[in-house]
Amino acid sequence: MDTTKVERLIESGIEDADATVTQPRGEDDDHLAAVVVTPAFEDETLVAQHEQVYDALGEHMTTDIHALELKTYTPEEYDERGG
């Protein structure tokens, strides 16, 4: 699945989200990595943050995306880590 399409799905499914999706193993691999930053993650557990991303991707998680490595942050957390 095209990384740009995955970014758009995440950003349209989570309010004020900024998503960066890459293929860390190369373009021919269907493993994806995503960094998602949004204030919607404020006061949410890591599991709840990941569930928001999975919900935004919907059926694509079972049909088009083989594996997704997720890193989720609030804007403050992202800034603190030097993002």
Salt bridges, closest charged atoms under 4 A:
ASP29 OD2 - HIS31 ND1 2.53
ASP30 OD1 - HIS31 ND1 3.61
ASP64 OD2 - HIS60 ND1 2.55
